Amino acid sequence: MVSGNWGDSGGVLILLSGLPGTGKTTLARRLAERLGGLHVESDAVRRALFPRPAYTPAEHGAVFARAEELVAEGLAQGRVVIVDATNLTVRDRRRFVRLGERAGGVVAVRLTAPPEVVRERLARPREGFSEAGLEVYERMAPRVEGFGCPAVVVDSRFDTGASEELIARLVERLR
């Protein structure tokens, strides 16, 4: 088990990115468990602030302002912080990248899966806070932008993030 504190360098940010249904939350939970990290899930933050979310721009702003606060607090404590949100564009990621760079580092992870796999997943009942369905997936798909920096790419059709082998490889990259 790797400690939740990351040596003398301060906190480390693991920034997940991917369309709905690609396995971000599954991977985030496993990483948080393995690393003793703080899992900041945008869907959970939204539900805490807005029990009946309307998905308005103002609500979105409040959700990500609160997520940013949680990330900053975790990084200030020297923790590994896993940001679990779609983070599809450079603009979406900017606030988190800045925090991670100031704290000690950023590890970018893009989750992906073929559309037919995601459609099948989104058609099934799911646990958790996300309400994103196929309509949201299709609306968001054209917005995906590259990271502009090295990123670990996980094709979750082969591994939803739950395997010990994947987690071990990601932990090794973090070191």
Contacts in CASP RR format, 6 or more apart in sequence:
PFRMAT RR
TARGET T0000
AUTHOR 0000-0000-0000
METHOD contacts of the structure
MODEL  1
MVSGNWGDSGGVLILLSGLPGTGKTTLARRLAERLGGLHVESDAVRRALF
PRPAYTPAEHGAVFARAEELVAEGLAQGRVVIVDATNLTVRDRRRFVRLG
ERAGGVVAVRLTAPPEVVRERLARPREGFSEAGLEVYERMAPRVEGFGCP
AVVVDSRFDTGASEELIARLVERLR
1 34 0 8 1.000
1 35 0 8 1.000
1 36 0 8 1.000
2 34 0 8 1.000
2 35 0 8 1.000
2 36 0 8 1.000
2 80 0 8 1.000
2 171 0 8 1.000
2 174 0 8 1.000
2 175 0 8 1.000
3 35 0 8 1.000
3 36 0 8 1.000
4 35 0 8 1.000
4 36 0 8 1.000
4 37 0 8 1.000
4 78 0 8 1.000
4 79 0 8 1.000
4 80 0 8 1.000
5 11 0 8 1.000
5 77 0 8 1.000
5 78 0 8 1.000
5 79 0 8 1.000
6 12 0 8 1.000
6 78 0 8 1.000
6 79 0 8 1.000
6 80 0 8 1.000
6 104 0 8 1.000
6 174 0 8 1.000
9 104 0 8 1.000
9 105 0 8 1.000
10 75 0 8 1.000
10 78 0 8 1.000
10 103 0 8 1.000
10 104 0 8 1.000
11 74 0 8 1.000
11 75 0 8 1.000
11 77 0 8 1.000
11 78 0 8 1.000
11 79 0 8 1.000
11 80 0 8 1.000
11 81 0 8 1.000
11 100 0 8 1.000
11 103 0 8 1.000
11 104 0 8 1.000
11 105 0 8 1.000
12 75 0 8 1.000
12 80 0 8 1.000
12 81 0 8 1.000
12 100 0 8 1.000
12 103 0 8 1.000
12 104 0 8 1.000
12 105 0 8 1.000
12 106 0 8 1.000
12 107 0 8 1.000
12 174 0 8 1.000
13 71 0 8 1.000
13 75 0 8 1.000
13 80 0 8 1.000
13 81 0 8 1.000
13 83 0 8 1.000
13 96 0 8 1.000
13 97 0 8 1.000
13 99 0 8 1.000
13 100 0 8 1.000
13 103 0 8 1.000
13 104 0 8 1.000
13 105 0 8 1.000
13 106 0 8 1.000
13 107 0 8 1.000
14 28 0 8 1.000
14 31 0 8 1.000
14 80 0 8 1.000
14 81 0 8 1.000
14 82 0 8 1.000
14 83 0 8 1.000
14 106 0 8 1.000
14 107 0 8 1.000
14 109 0 8 1.000
14 170 0 8 1.000
14 174 0 8 1.000
15 83 0 8 1.000
15 87 0 8 1.000
15 93 0 8 1.000
15 96 0 8 1.000
15 97 0 8 1.000
15 106 0 8 1.000
15 107 0 8 1.000
15 108 0 8 1.000
15 109 0 8 1.000
16 24 0 8 1.000
16 27 0 8 1.000
16 28 0 8 1.000
16 82 0 8 1.000
16 83 0 8 1.000
16 84 0 8 1.000
16 85 0 8 1.000
16 87 0 8 1.000
16 109 0 8 1.000
16 111 0 8 1.000
17 24 0 8 1.000
17 85 0 8 1.000
17 86 0 8 1.000
17 87 0 8 1.000
17 88 0 8 1.000
17 93 0 8 1.000
17 108 0 8 1.000
17 109 0 8 1.000
17 110 0 8 1.000
17 111 0 8 1.000
17 147 0 8 1.000
17 151 0 8 1.000
18 24 0 8 1.000
18 86 0 8 1.000
18 87 0 8 1.000
18 88 0 8 1.000
18 110 0 8 1.000
18 111 0 8 1.000
18 112 0 8 1.000
18 144 0 8 1.000
19 86 0 8 1.000
19 88 0 8 1.000
19 112 0 8 1.000
19 118 0 8 1.000
19 137 0 8 1.000
19 140 0 8 1.000
19 141 0 8 1.000
19 144 0 8 1.000
20 86 0 8 1.000
20 118 0 8 1.000
20 122 0 8 1.000
20 130 0 8 1.000
20 132 0 8 1.000
20 133 0 8 1.000
20 136 0 8 1.000
20 137 0 8 1.000
20 140 0 8 1.000
21 113 0 8 1.000
21 118 0 8 1.000
21 121 0 8 1.000
21 122 0 8 1.000
21 132 0 8 1.000
21 137 0 8 1.000
22 111 0 8 1.000
22 112 0 8 1.000
22 113 0 8 1.000
22 118 0 8 1.000
22 156 0 8 1.000
23 111 0 8 1.000
23 113 0 8 1.000
23 156 0 8 1.000
23 160 0 8 1.000
23 161 0 8 1.000
24 84 0 8 1.000
24 85 0 8 1.000
24 86 0 8 1.000
24 111 0 8 1.000
25 41 0 8 1.000
25 43 0 8 1.000
25 84 0 8 1.000
25 128 0 8 1.000
25 130 0 8 1.000
26 156 0 8 1.000
26 160 0 8 1.000
26 161 0 8 1.000
26 162 0 8 1.000
27 109 0 8 1.000
27 111 0 8 1.000
27 154 0 8 1.000
27 156 0 8 1.000
27 160 0 8 1.000
27 161 0 8 1.000
27 162 0 8 1.000
27 166 0 8 1.000
28 39 0 8 1.000
28 41 0 8 1.000
28 82 0 8 1.000
28 84 0 8 1.000
29 39 0 8 1.000
30 161 0 8 1.000
30 162 0 8 1.000
30 167 0 8 1.000
31 37 0 8 1.000
31 39 0 8 1.000
31 80 0 8 1.000
31 82 0 8 1.000
31 167 0 8 1.000
31 170 0 8 1.000
32 38 0 8 1.000
32 39 0 8 1.000
32 82 0 8 1.000
34 167 0 8 1.000
34 171 0 8 1.000
35 80 0 8 1.000
35 82 0 8 1.000
35 171 0 8 1.000
35 174 0 8 1.000
36 79 0 8 1.000
36 80 0 8 1.000
37 79 0 8 1.000
37 80 0 8 1.000
37 81 0 8 1.000
37 82 0 8 1.000
38 70 0 8 1.000
38 71 0 8 1.000
38 74 0 8 1.000
38 79 0 8 1.000
38 80 0 8 1.000
38 81 0 8 1.000
38 82 0 8 1.000
39 82 0 8 1.000
39 84 0 8 1.000
40 67 0 8 1.000
40 70 0 8 1.000
40 71 0 8 1.000
40 81 0 8 1.000
40 82 0 8 1.000
40 83 0 8 1.000
40 84 0 8 1.000
41 84 0 8 1.000
41 85 0 8 1.000
41 129 0 8 1.000
42 63 0 8 1.000
42 64 0 8 1.000
42 67 0 8 1.000
42 83 0 8 1.000
42 84 0 8 1.000
42 85 0 8 1.000
42 86 0 8 1.000
43 84 0 8 1.000
43 128 0 8 1.000
43 129 0 8 1.000
43 130 0 8 1.000
43 131 0 8 1.000
44 128 0 8 1.000
44 129 0 8 1.000
45 63 0 8 1.000
45 66 0 8 1.000
45 67 0 8 1.000
45 70 0 8 1.000
46 53 0 8 1.000
46 59 0 8 1.000
46 63 0 8 1.000
46 129 0 8 1.000
47 53 0 8 1.000
47 129 0 8 1.000
48 66 0 8 1.000
49 59 0 8 1.000
49 62 0 8 1.000
49 63 0 8 1.000
49 66 0 8 1.000
50 59 0 8 1.000
50 62 0 8 1.000
50 63 0 8 1.000
53 59 0 8 1.000
53 131 0 8 1.000
64 85 0 8 1.000
64 95 0 8 1.000
67 83 0 8 1.000
67 85 0 8 1.000
68 95 0 8 1.000
68 96 0 8 1.000
68 99 0 8 1.000
70 81 0 8 1.000
71 81 0 8 1.000
71 83 0 8 1.000
71 96 0 8 1.000
71 99 0 8 1.000
71 100 0 8 1.000
72 99 0 8 1.000
74 81 0 8 1.000
75 81 0 8 1.000
75 99 0 8 1.000
75 100 0 8 1.000
75 102 0 8 1.000
75 103 0 8 1.000
75 104 0 8 1.000
76 103 0 8 1.000
78 103 0 8 1.000
80 174 0 8 1.000
83 96 0 8 1.000
85 92 0 8 1.000
86 92 0 8 1.000
86 140 0 8 1.000
87 93 0 8 1.000
87 96 0 8 1.000
88 140 0 8 1.000
88 143 0 8 1.000
88 144 0 8 1.000
88 145 0 8 1.000
89 143 0 8 1.000
89 144 0 8 1.000
89 145 0 8 1.000
90 145 0 8 1.000
90 146 0 8 1.000
90 148 0 8 1.000
93 147 0 8 1.000
96 106 0 8 1.000
97 106 0 8 1.000
100 106 0 8 1.000
106 149 0 8 1.000
107 152 0 8 1.000
107 170 0 8 1.000
107 173 0 8 1.000
107 174 0 8 1.000
108 147 0 8 1.000
108 149 0 8 1.000
108 150 0 8 1.000
108 151 0 8 1.000
108 152 0 8 1.000
109 151 0 8 1.000
109 152 0 8 1.000
109 153 0 8 1.000
109 154 0 8 1.000
109 170 0 8 1.000
110 146 0 8 1.000
110 147 0 8 1.000
110 151 0 8 1.000
110 152 0 8 1.000
110 153 0 8 1.000
110 154 0 8 1.000
111 154 0 8 1.000
111 156 0 8 1.000
112 153 0 8 1.000
112 154 0 8 1.000
112 155 0 8 1.000
112 156 0 8 1.000
113 121 0 8 1.000
113 155 0 8 1.000
113 156 0 8 1.000
113 157 0 8 1.000
114 157 0 8 1.000
115 141 0 8 1.000
117 156 0 8 1.000
117 157 0 8 1.000
118 137 0 8 1.000
119 134 0 8 1.000
119 137 0 8 1.000
122 132 0 8 1.000
122 133 0 8 1.000
122 134 0 8 1.000
122 137 0 8 1.000
123 134 0 8 1.000
152 170 0 8 1.000
152 173 0 8 1.000
154 161 0 8 1.000
154 166 0 8 1.000
159 165 0 8 1.000
159 166 0 8 1.000
161 167 0 8 1.000
END
